[in-house]
Amino acid sequence: MRRKKSEDKMEIFERDIRRNLIITQVGGKTATEVLPSPSAHLMTNFYASDKTTSTSLSSKSASPKFGPATWNDFHFPPPPSIPDERIYAQPNFTLPMSNGLKKEPERAGTAMRMARRSPETEKVRRISSSQLIMGAELGEGKHTIVRECAAVGLGTVAYKTIKDRHNSHARSALMDEIKMLSLTNHPHVIRLLATDENNGLILELAANGNVREYLRSQRLPLPTAKLLAICADVCEGMRHVESLGVIHGHLTPSNILLDEGLRAKISSPRGPAHHAQLRYSAPESILENSFSSNSDVWAFAVCCWEIAETSCTRIPYETFSNADLVKNAQRMLSGHDNAVVPSFTESIPRGVRDVFVRCFEVEPQARPLFAHISYFMSKYHASLD
């Protein structure tokens, strides 16, 4: 970890971006397409659930205003006796979509019913649960459980459902996930194959599970180049999500899955409506219930720190309690020099390291887009050829 100074601005070669990228907006589309010029030589293909407890921290503000929170706005459970990355904020969001990359972040009070009315979920293939043969448990989340499953016509897949069907919050989270995955179509985003009559998700199976458990199971750490290739895959998946105007809102190593070739696929996009882990949340998300593609960029950089710097042997802010995380976010938004952010060592190539550092800018709009991050990671991988 390093202390963040307010004047600490890392150069990411904006002139190089402008020279090698053509940014266009076509028609009335809200998504911005970033296209490489012939000289850029970008390489976008790289080689390469979430077990939680019910302990939670609510970041709902008791005040009706959206200004910076005070200590009176937070109600903490007793801090854990040991550092625990399974701590959640529960912003009261209900609409997972943004209309564009730079739209004003979603805030509390929007209506979940708008997501449910969308026709996207109606287009998802439906199969009967009688066509599913459940296998071993693969993992579980706070409200969900994932099992290996044999599905008629689909082969071996993963089946995700909620633990308690009477839990309305869990049901809405699952519906949001169905909606978002129905919009995506990318090799680095887990594929939604079908749903059943209980709104269980039939997903493509990632043979090596989530990246945290995989890396921790290895006797020897993977080379840095391979770890960065995993990060690059995640960036490409998030670039696709960003281009759709979708907010992931829940990006952690536990939601990054690896296939048999160690290619990464992001999973569990839920939008800003549901649980967000504090250790991966941007300061504006912790204190102001503000989620956007910019806060996804922050979460991505924290994931990259955990993966590339520690091989998932450490968690971010490992010595911080819940209260410490909130206090640190307050220091960031107040411009204090003693705020702490994850730091990258020289084991990470300079160009990639610089763009990762820019992801921790306090001002959300100052953070790079996933398209920009992809550009610098592409340059690094091209240099290895």
N, C-alpha and C positions, 0 to 999 in steps of 0.2 A: 504494500500500500504506500502511497505517497501523499504528502500534503499538497493540496491544490491551491495555487496562488491565483488571485483574480486576474493578474496580468499574464498568466501562463498560456500563451497562444502558440500552438505548433503549426508550422507551415506545411500545407499539403499540396503545394504546387498548383494553385488555382489556374495559373497561366497554362500549365501543361494540360489541365482538364479542358479548358476552353479551346485549346488548339486541337485536341484529339477527340473531342466529343461534340456531336451535333445534337442539340436539344430541340425537339419539335413538339408542337401540340396540334393534333389533327382534328379538324372539325370541332364539334362540341364536346369531344371526349374530355373527361376530367383527368385521366391518367396521362402523365408526361412520358413520352418515349425518349430514351437516351440511346442514340445510335453512334457507333464508332465510325470515325473517318477511316479511309483506307490505310492511313499511316499508323493507326493505333495498335493494330495487331493484337486485339484483345482475345484472350482465351477464356471462354466461359464454362468449359467443361473440365473439372479437375478430378484427379484420382484422389481418390482418397485411397400405471406408469409412474409415474411420479409417486414415489412412496412418501406420504405425509402423515402427520398426526392431526388431530382435531384442534390442536392449539392454534389460536388465530388472534390477530391484532386487527381491530377495525380502524380504518382511517376515515370513517365517516365523520364529517364535521358536525358539531352540535350547533354551529352558527349558520344562519342562512346565507351569509356572504361567501364569496369565492376567494377572498383574500388569503394571505398566508395564515396558516393555522397557528393557534397558541396552544399552550399546554392544557388549557381547559377544554380543548376540542378533542383530546385523545383519552382513551380509557384503556389502560394497559392490563393485560393479565400478568401474573407474577413472571419475572424474567426466568428463562431456563437456567438450570444449574450448570449446564455446559453449553458452548456455542452450538446453535442448531439452525440449519439453513431452512427448516421447514416452518417458517413464520410467514404469515400471510396478511396482506391488507385486503379489506373488502370494500372497495369503493362502490357506491350505490348506482352503478351504471346499468343501463339496460339496452342500449342500441349499439351493436358491434361495428357498424360500418361508418366510414367517413366518405364524403363525396369527392375528395381529392387529396393529394399528398400534403398540401399546405393548408387544409381547412383548419379552422379553430378547433382545438382538441375537444373531445366529447366530455361532458360533465354530467353530474348527477341529475336525475329527473327525467331523462328521455325514456321513451316507451318501448318495452320489449315486444308489445303486440305488433309493432311495425315490422320487426324481423320475422315474426311468425306469419304475417300476411304475404311475405315475399313468395313468388312462385318458384324460386330456385329449389326449395326443398321438395316441391312436388315433382321435380324432374328426376330426382334420385331414384335409382332402381329399388324396388321393393321385393323382398323375398320373405317367405314364411319361416318363422322360427323352427317349424317342423323339418326344414331342410338343413338345419344346423346341428352339428354334433360337437359339443363342447369338449375341449381338452384341458390341458394344464393352465394354471394361472400364470400370466406373464408379468403382471404388475398391478399396482393399484394407486389411485390418487385419493385425495381427501374424500371425494364423493363418488368416485368411479372405480371400476375394476375391469381389467383387460385379460382375456383368455385366448389361448390358441383355439382355433375352431376349424372344422372341416365343413365347407359349404358346397352344396350341390351346384355344379357348374362353375365354381370359382376356385376349388382346390383348398389348400391350407391358407387360412387368413387369420386376422386378429379380430376379436369381437369385443367391443367396448360398450359397457352399459353402466347405469348408476346403481349404487348399492341399495338405496331406499327410494322406491318409486313415489313415495308420498312427499319427498323433499322437493318443494317447488323450485327452489334455487338451483338444485342439481339438475332438474328437468330442463329449466331454461338455459342453463349452461350447455347441456348436451344439444339442445335445439340450435343454439348459436353456433356450436361447432359443426353441426350438420350443414347449416347454411353457408358458413365460410368455406368448408372443404368442398362443397358443391360448386363453388365459384372458381376454385383453383385447378390448374392442370399444368403440373411442372414436375420434372424428375426429382427435384429436391424438396417437394412437399408430399407428405404421405397421401396416398390415394384413397378416397372414399369410394368403395365399390358398390355398396348397397346399404339399405337399412331394413329392419324387420318391423313387424306391427307394433312392437314396444319401443320404437325409435332407438333400438340398439344399433351401433355403427359396425358395419362389416368393412374392415380396413385391410389394405395390403400389409403383409407380414414383414417386419424388418427383422431379419434373422439374428442380428447381433444385439438387439435391444437398444437401450439408451446409451449415449456416449459415456456418461458418468460411470455406470456399472461396468461397461465394457473396459474402459481404461483402468479402472481399479482392479479388474480381474487379471490384468496382464502382469506377467512376472517381470518384464522389462518394459520401460516406457517406449512409446513409439517415437521415431525421429521428429524433430520440430517441423520439418517440411511436411510430414504426413499429418501432423496435428493442424497445421495451417491449411492443408488441403480440406480437412473436415470443416474448418471455419469458413473456407471459401465456398463450400457446398451450402452451408447455412446461409451465407450472404446471398447466394444466387436464389435460394428459396425465398428469402425475405425480400429480395428485389422484386420477385414476382408478386408476392403479397402486397408490397408497397405500390406496385403499378396498378393494382386493382382498387386502391384506396381502402384496403382492409387493414385494420389494426389487429395485430396478433394479441398483444396484451398479456402474454403469459410465457414468454420465451425464457427457458432455463435449460441447462444441460439434460435434465430429465425429460424434456420434450424435444430433444434432438436424437433421432433414431438412426441406427446404422444398418445397412443391408449386408449381404454376404460379402460384398466387395469393399466394405467400409466406406461406402458413399453415404453421406448424411442426408437425412430428410427431416424437415421440421414437422411437428405434429401439434395437436391440441390448440389450434388458434381459437380464441374465445372472444376476442374483442375486449373492450374496457369494462364489461358488465360484471366481471367475476373476479375470483381470487387472484391477486398478483403478489408474488414473493417480494418482500421488502428488500432483500439483498440484491435483487436484480432490477429494482425499480428506480427510475429517474427521480430527482428531488421533487419535481413538480407533480409527479404521480403520487409520491408519499404524502406531500403536504397539501396539495390543491385538488386531488382527485382528477388530474389532467392527464389523459392518455392520448397518444398520437403515434404516427410513424416515427416521429423524433424520439419518443420515449422507447419505442422498439429498438432504435439504433443504440441507445444507452444500454439496454438489456443485452443486446448482441455483443457489445464490447466487453461487458462483464463476463458473459459466457466464454468469449475468446480468451480472456485472462485466465479463467479457470481451466480451460482446455489446453491452450498452448503454453502457458507458463507453469502450470502445476500438474498437468495430466490428470486433472480432477482429483488430486490427492488432498486439496485444500478447498475451502469454500470462501467466497468473498466476505470481507469484514468478519473474519472468524472469531475475533475477540469481542465483537460488538453485541450488546444486548438489543432488545427491541427499542428501548428508550434511546440508546446510543445511535441507532440508525436514524431515528427521527431527528435527534439533535444534530447529527451530522448533515442531514438534508437541510435543516434550518440554517446552519452555518453556510452551506453552499449558496442558498438563495439570498442570504444576507451579505454575501461577498467576503466573508471572513477568510483569512489566509490559512487558517488551521483546519479547514475542511479536508477530509481524506477521500481519495479515490484509488482504485486499483492502479498499480504501476506496472509498466512493461519494461523488461530488461533488454539488454543488447542481444539476447538470443533471438529476438524477433527482428527481422530485417528493417532497416531504418524507414523506408517508405511505408511499409505496413504498420510499423509501430507508430509513426506520426499520425496516420489516419485513425488508428485505434484511439490515440490520445484525444483527437478532436471529437470523438464520440462522447467524451465526458464534459463537453462544454455545458456550462450552467444554462445558458440561453438555448432553448430547444431549437430555434431556427438556425443557430450557428453550427449545429451538428451536420455532418455530411449526410447526403442521401445514400441509400444502399447502392444505387448506381455508381456513385463516386467511390465508395468503399470497394466495390467490385472491380473498378478500373485499376486501383492500386494493387489489389491482390492478384489481378490478372498479369500485371507487369512483373510481379515477383515470380509467379509460376512460369511465365514466358522466359524469364532469365535462367531458369533451371534446365530448359531444353537445349 
